Amino acid sequence: MAPEYDARWTPLEEDRQTAAPNCVSCGNRVTRQFARVFGDNRDVVHACPECSTYREMKTSDFIPEAHR
């Protein structure tokens, strides 16, 4: 007996929005955990590995003073 499922559910739908944060500088998508570690107090990512180095991200010199 086959399990019943909702045929309308499409998890990989292209126009579906996700809650994953983006880098403010380059727009690259990052994980929520990355945003918690390298983001500002509101988990906004101002730089990511695509547009910055980990050393710069660790020192948080790129985050504007108003967001620290």
A tleap script that builds the chain and sets N, CA, C and O, in Angstrom:
source leaprc.protein.ff14SB
mol = sequence {
  NMET ALA PRO GLU TYR ASP ALA ARG TRP THR
  PRO LEU GLU GLU ASP ARG GLN THR ALA ALA
  PRO ASN CYS VAL SER CYS GLY ASN ARG VAL
  THR ARG GLN PHE ALA ARG VAL PHE GLY ASP
  ASN ARG ASP VAL VAL HIE ALA CYS PRO GLU
  CYS SER THR TYR ARG GLU MET LYS THR SER
  ASP PHE ILE PRO GLU ALA HIE CARG
}
set mol.1.N position { 0.840 -1.171 0.000 }
set mol.1.CA position { 0.000 0.000 0.000 }
set mol.1.C position { 0.895 1.247 0.000 }
set mol.1.O position { 1.757 1.398 0.866 }
set mol.2.N position { 0.688 2.117 -0.955 }
set mol.2.CA position { 1.510 3.325 -1.094 }
set mol.2.C position { 1.031 4.410 -0.132 }
set mol.2.O position { -0.172 4.571 0.074 }
set mol.3.N position { 1.972 5.155 0.460 }
set mol.3.CA position { 1.563 6.234 1.373 }
set mol.3.C position { 0.918 7.375 0.595 }
set mol.3.O position { 1.278 7.649 -0.550 }
set mol.4.N position { -0.029 8.024 1.231 }
set mol.4.CA position { -0.691 9.158 0.589 }
set mol.4.C position { 0.167 10.405 0.768 }
set mol.4.O position { 0.816 10.577 1.800 }
set mol.5.N position { 0.167 11.267 -0.235 }
set mol.5.CA position { 0.929 12.503 -0.155 }
set mol.5.C position { 0.210 13.589 -0.933 }
set mol.5.O position { -0.650 13.313 -1.770 }
set mol.6.N position { 0.570 14.805 -0.647 }
set mol.6.CA position { -0.039 15.954 -1.310 }
set mol.6.C position { 0.742 16.239 -2.588 }
set mol.6.O position { 1.899 16.653 -2.517 }
set mol.7.N position { 0.145 16.030 -3.739 }
set mol.7.CA position { 0.818 16.213 -5.025 }
set mol.7.C position { 1.129 17.683 -5.315 }
set mol.7.O position { 1.943 17.971 -6.192 }
set mol.8.N position { 0.506 18.610 -4.605 }
set mol.8.CA position { 0.747 20.033 -4.851 }
set mol.8.C position { 2.021 20.531 -4.187 }
set mol.8.O position { 2.510 21.605 -4.540 }
set mol.9.N position { 2.566 19.793 -3.248 }
set mol.9.CA position { 3.757 20.226 -2.533 }
set mol.9.C position { 4.979 20.115 -3.435 }
set mol.9.O position { 5.310 19.025 -3.900 }
set mol.10.N position { 5.655 21.244 -3.687 }
set mol.10.CA position { 6.829 21.252 -4.548 }
set mol.10.C position { 7.992 21.916 -3.806 }
set mol.10.O position { 8.116 23.141 -3.848 }
set mol.11.N position { 8.841 21.147 -3.133 }
set mol.11.CA position { 9.899 21.724 -2.312 }
set mol.11.C position { 10.988 22.436 -3.100 }
set mol.11.O position { 11.684 23.281 -2.537 }
set mol.12.N position { 11.158 22.132 -4.352 }
set mol.12.CA position { 12.219 22.743 -5.149 }
set mol.12.C position { 11.690 23.759 -6.149 }
set mol.12.O position { 12.321 24.008 -7.177 }
set mol.13.N position { 10.576 24.325 -5.863 }
set mol.13.CA position { 9.968 25.305 -6.747 }
set mol.13.C position { 10.883 26.529 -6.882 }
set mol.13.O position { 11.359 27.048 -5.872 }
set mol.14.N position { 11.132 26.991 -8.088 }
set mol.14.CA position { 12.097 28.061 -8.347 }
set mol.14.C position { 11.705 29.408 -7.765 }
set mol.14.O position { 12.578 30.121 -7.270 }
set mol.15.N position { 10.449 29.787 -7.797 }
set mol.15.CA position { 10.050 31.112 -7.335 }
set mol.15.C position { 9.802 31.163 -5.831 }
set mol.15.O position { 9.371 32.187 -5.301 }
set mol.16.N position { 10.066 30.088 -5.169 }
set mol.16.CA position { 9.869 30.027 -3.719 }
set mol.16.C position { 10.982 30.786 -3.001 }
set mol.16.O position { 12.159 30.595 -3.307 }
set mol.17.N position { 10.619 31.637 -2.058 }
set mol.17.CA position { 11.587 32.410 -1.291 }
set mol.17.C position { 12.049 31.606 -0.079 }
set mol.17.O position { 11.255 30.907 0.550 }
set mol.18.N position { 13.324 31.710 0.240 }
set mol.18.CA position { 13.837 31.051 1.434 }
set mol.18.C position { 14.241 32.106 2.448 }
set mol.18.O position { 14.376 33.283 2.116 }
set mol.19.N position { 14.429 31.681 3.664 }
set mol.19.CA position { 14.791 32.611 4.724 }
set mol.19.C position { 16.297 32.696 4.911 }
set mol.19.O position { 16.760 33.305 5.876 }
set mol.20.N position { 17.072 32.101 4.012 }
set mol.20.CA position { 18.527 32.153 4.139 }
set mol.20.C position { 19.014 33.580 3.914 }
set mol.20.O position { 18.582 34.243 2.970 }
set mol.21.N position { 19.914 34.057 4.778 }
set mol.21.CA position { 20.412 35.425 4.636 }
set mol.21.C position { 21.370 35.568 3.454 }
set mol.21.O position { 21.941 34.586 2.979 }
set mol.22.N position { 21.533 36.794 2.995 }
set mol.22.CA position { 22.450 37.117 1.916 }
set mol.22.C position { 23.503 38.092 2.406 }
set mol.22.O position { 23.271 38.838 3.357 }
set mol.23.N position { 24.645 38.086 1.766 }
set mol.23.CA position { 25.703 39.044 2.054 }
set mol.23.C position { 25.276 40.411 1.526 }
set mol.23.O position { 24.804 40.525 0.394 }
set mol.24.N position { 25.440 41.433 2.336 }
set mol.24.CA position { 25.049 42.781 1.932 }
set mol.24.C position { 25.969 43.301 0.828 }
set mol.24.O position { 25.520 44.031 -0.056 }
set mol.25.N position { 27.249 42.931 0.870 }
set mol.25.CA position { 28.227 43.439 -0.093 }
set mol.25.C position { 28.062 42.851 -1.488 }
set mol.25.O position { 28.018 43.586 -2.475 }
set mol.26.N position { 27.971 41.513 -1.570 }
set mol.26.CA position { 27.955 40.891 -2.898 }
set mol.26.C position { 26.660 40.148 -3.220 }
set mol.26.O position { 26.457 39.749 -4.367 }
set mol.27.N position { 25.784 39.952 -2.241 }
set mol.27.CA position { 24.519 39.263 -2.497 }
set mol.27.C position { 24.600 37.758 -2.431 }
set mol.27.O position { 23.604 37.080 -2.683 }
set mol.28.N position { 25.759 37.211 -2.100 }
set mol.28.CA position { 25.924 35.767 -2.006 }
set mol.28.C position { 25.096 35.217 -0.850 }
set mol.28.O position { 25.049 35.824 0.220 }
set mol.29.N position { 24.446 34.081 -1.053 }
set mol.29.CA position { 23.626 33.454 -0.014 }
set mol.29.C position { 24.533 32.747 0.989 }
set mol.29.O position { 25.470 32.049 0.604 }
set mol.30.N position { 24.249 32.933 2.268 }
set mol.30.CA position { 25.019 32.286 3.337 }
set mol.30.C position { 24.049 31.559 4.261 }
set mol.30.O position { 22.841 31.790 4.216 }
set mol.31.N position { 24.588 30.684 5.093 }
set mol.31.CA position { 23.741 29.940 6.015 }
set mol.31.C position { 23.386 30.794 7.233 }
set mol.31.O position { 24.029 31.810 7.496 }
set mol.32.N position { 22.374 30.380 7.958 }
set mol.32.CA position { 21.982 31.095 9.177 }
set mol.32.C position { 23.074 31.017 10.230 }
set mol.32.O position { 23.307 31.980 10.960 }
set mol.33.N position { 23.742 29.878 10.308 }
set mol.33.CA position { 24.829 29.733 11.273 }
set mol.33.C position { 25.974 30.682 10.923 }
set mol.33.O position { 26.561 31.286 11.821 }
set mol.34.N position { 26.301 30.826 9.649 }
set mol.34.CA position { 27.338 31.769 9.229 }
set mol.34.C position { 26.941 33.188 9.629 }
set mol.34.O position { 27.783 33.963 10.082 }
set mol.35.N position { 25.671 33.529 9.465 }
set mol.35.CA position { 25.189 34.859 9.838 }
set mol.35.C position { 25.287 35.079 11.344 }
set mol.35.O position { 25.605 36.185 11.781 }
set mol.36.N position { 25.021 34.055 12.141 }
set mol.36.CA position { 25.145 34.184 13.598 }
set mol.36.C position { 26.593 34.409 14.014 }
set mol.36.O position { 26.866 35.191 14.925 }
set mol.37.N position { 27.519 33.726 13.348 }
set mol.37.CA position { 28.929 33.812 13.732 }
set mol.37.C position { 29.593 35.072 13.182 }
set mol.37.O position { 30.285 35.776 13.918 }
set mol.38.N position { 29.389 35.363 11.894 }
set mol.38.CA position { 30.106 36.449 11.249 }
set mol.38.C position { 29.258 37.689 10.992 }
set mol.38.O position { 29.770 38.693 10.496 }
set mol.39.N position { 27.986 37.633 11.317 }
set mol.39.CA position { 27.115 38.793 11.097 }
set mol.39.C position { 27.169 39.772 12.250 }
set mol.39.O position { 27.876 39.552 13.234 }
set mol.40.N position { 26.412 40.859 12.124 }
set mol.40.CA position { 26.355 41.845 13.192 }
set mol.40.C position { 25.348 41.395 14.250 }
set mol.40.O position { 24.941 40.233 14.255 }
set mol.41.N position { 24.948 42.282 15.130 }
set mol.41.CA position { 24.035 41.918 16.223 }
set mol.41.C position { 22.658 41.503 15.735 }
set mol.41.O position { 21.907 40.878 16.484 }
set mol.42.N position { 22.313 41.828 14.516 }
set mol.42.CA position { 21.021 41.439 13.933 }
set mol.42.C position { 21.179 40.316 12.916 }
set mol.42.O position { 20.270 40.055 12.128 }
set mol.43.N position { 22.341 39.648 12.933 }
set mol.43.CA position { 22.670 38.552 12.014 }
set mol.43.C position { 22.666 38.986 10.559 }
set mol.43.O position { 22.364 38.184 9.675 }
set mol.44.N position { 22.996 40.244 10.299 }
set mol.44.CA position { 23.152 40.737 8.937 }
set mol.44.C position { 24.606 40.541 8.540 }
set mol.44.O position { 25.509 40.983 9.250 }
set mol.45.N position { 24.841 39.880 7.410 }
set mol.45.CA position { 26.194 39.589 6.953 }
set mol.45.C position { 26.658 40.717 6.041 }
set mol.45.O position { 26.065 40.957 4.989 }
set mol.46.N position { 27.717 41.407 6.445 }
set mol.46.CA position { 28.245 42.519 5.667 }
set mol.46.C position { 29.389 42.091 4.755 }
set mol.46.O position { 29.785 42.854 3.875 }
set mol.47.N position { 29.927 40.892 4.944 }
set mol.47.CA position { 30.978 40.337 4.093 }
set mol.47.C position { 30.943 38.823 4.226 }
set mol.47.O position { 30.592 38.287 5.277 }
set mol.48.N position { 31.310 38.141 3.149 }
set mol.48.CA position { 31.316 36.681 3.138 }
set mol.48.C position { 32.621 36.205 2.492 }
set mol.48.O position { 33.401 37.032 2.021 }
set mol.49.N position { 32.874 34.897 2.458 }
set mol.49.CA position { 34.114 34.404 1.849 }
set mol.49.C position { 34.256 34.757 0.366 }
set mol.49.O position { 35.370 34.740 -0.158 }
set mol.50.N position { 33.176 35.070 -0.308 }
set mol.50.CA position { 33.254 35.447 -1.715 }
set mol.50.C position { 33.823 36.849 -1.917 }
set mol.50.O position { 34.444 37.122 -2.945 }
set mol.51.N position { 33.614 37.744 -0.942 }
set mol.51.CA position { 34.044 39.134 -1.137 }
set mol.51.C position { 34.998 39.620 -0.056 }
set mol.51.O position { 35.359 40.797 -0.043 }
set mol.52.N position { 35.417 38.742 0.852 }
set mol.52.CA position { 36.287 39.141 1.949 }
set mol.52.C position { 37.101 37.937 2.413 }
set mol.52.O position { 36.844 36.809 1.992 }
set mol.53.N position { 38.074 38.177 3.272 }
set mol.53.CA position { 38.846 37.085 3.859 }
set mol.53.C position { 38.297 36.771 5.243 }
set mol.53.O position { 37.628 37.605 5.854 }
set mol.54.N position { 38.580 35.566 5.739 }
set mol.54.CA position { 38.123 35.208 7.080 }
set mol.54.C position { 38.774 36.091 8.141 }
set mol.54.O position { 38.159 36.370 9.169 }
set mol.55.N position { 39.995 36.530 7.910 }
set mol.55.CA position { 40.649 37.417 8.863 }
set mol.55.C position { 39.886 38.733 8.987 }
set mol.55.O position { 39.700 39.237 10.094 }
set mol.56.N position { 39.444 39.290 7.868 }
set mol.56.CA position { 38.658 40.528 7.907 }
set mol.56.C position { 37.308 40.294 8.577 }
set mol.56.O position { 36.840 41.133 9.347 }
set mol.57.N position { 36.695 39.172 8.289 }
set mol.57.CA position { 35.392 38.890 8.893 }
set mol.57.C position { 35.511 38.660 10.396 }
set mol.57.O position { 34.611 39.033 11.148 }
set mol.58.N position { 36.608 38.054 10.842 }
set mol.58.CA position { 36.791 37.764 12.259 }
set mol.58.C position { 36.994 39.040 13.072 }
set mol.58.O position { 36.545 39.112 14.216 }
set mol.59.N position { 37.657 40.042 12.508 }
set mol.59.CA position { 37.909 41.278 13.243 }
set mol.59.C position { 36.707 42.202 13.233 }
set mol.59.O position { 36.646 43.120 14.051 }
set mol.60.N position { 35.767 42.002 12.359 }
set mol.60.CA position { 34.538 42.786 12.210 }
set mol.60.C position { 34.789 44.263 11.919 }
set mol.60.O position { 33.946 45.105 12.227 }
set mol.61.N position { 35.935 44.585 11.331 }
set mol.61.CA position { 36.224 45.973 10.973 }
set mol.61.C position { 35.354 46.475 9.829 }
set mol.61.O position { 35.199 47.684 9.661 }
set mol.62.N position { 34.789 45.580 9.049 }
set mol.62.CA position { 33.968 45.964 7.912 }
set mol.62.C position { 32.531 46.294 8.306 }
set mol.62.O position { 31.798 46.874 7.505 }
set mol.63.N position { 32.112 45.939 9.517 }
set mol.63.CA position { 30.742 46.207 9.967 }
set mol.63.C position { 30.625 47.670 10.367 }
set mol.63.O position { 31.434 48.141 11.167 }
set mol.64.N position { 29.660 48.399 9.848 }
set mol.64.CA position { 29.471 49.798 10.238 }
set mol.64.C position { 29.231 49.927 11.737 }
set mol.64.O position { 28.619 49.048 12.345 }
set mol.65.N position { 29.709 51.016 12.337 }
set mol.65.CA position { 29.591 51.234 13.783 }
set mol.65.C position { 28.144 51.150 14.273 }
set mol.65.O position { 27.897 50.660 15.375 }
set mol.66.N position { 27.201 51.612 13.484 }
set mol.66.CA position { 25.799 51.626 13.894 }
set mol.66.C position { 25.227 50.217 14.051 }
set mol.66.O position { 24.223 50.041 14.741 }
set mol.67.N position { 25.839 49.218 13.431 }
set mol.67.CA position { 25.312 47.849 13.447 }
set mol.67.C position { 26.032 46.939 14.423 }
set mol.67.O position { 25.643 45.781 14.570 }
set mol.68.N position { 27.068 47.421 15.096 }
set mol.68.CA position { 27.839 46.553 16.010 }
set mol.68.C position { 27.126 46.350 17.309 }
set mol.68.O position { 27.631 45.651 18.187 }
savepdb mol mol.pdb
quit
